[in-house]
Amino acid sequence: MTSKSKDQLNAALNVVQAIAETIRELGEVPSGELYARLVGKLDLPDYEEVIRILKETGLVTETPGHLLRWNEPQTKAQ
């Protein structure tokens, strides 16, 4: 992997982490409002990809009204 590829990967991971942290801190946020705050920093396809990743990992749920909610990680029963 080239240095440029590593830098791009690190930048992408930082974006995902920052958006996840924002949703976690707020508890829930309308997706459109969150995107509006990111306009100029992130284009819509990239934003949608970040939200898809967060939903697929189970960290975030999206309601039919596009409200993003943070899901507390489930702990395994012992």
NORPEKA-V738683 format. One record per backbone hydrogen bond with DSSP energy under -0.5 kcal/mol. CO is the residue of the C=O (numbers start at 1). NH is the residue of the N-H. If there is no record, write none. Layout:
BEGIN
co | nh
CO | NH
CO | NH
END
This chain:
BEGIN
co | nh
2 | 6
3 | 7
4 | 8
5 | 9
6 | 10
7 | 11
8 | 12
9 | 13
10 | 14
11 | 15
12 | 16
13 | 17
14 | 18
15 | 19
16 | 20
17 | 21
18 | 22
19 | 23
20 | 24
21 | 25
22 | 26
23 | 27
26 | 28
27 | 70
29 | 68
30 | 34
31 | 35
32 | 36
33 | 37
34 | 38
35 | 38
35 | 39
38 | 41
38 | 42
43 | 47
44 | 48
45 | 49
46 | 50
47 | 51
48 | 52
49 | 53
50 | 54
51 | 55
52 | 56
53 | 57
54 | 59
54 | 60
55 | 58
59 | 71
61 | 69
63 | 66
66 | 31
66 | 68
67 | 63
67 | 69
68 | 29
69 | 61
70 | 72
END
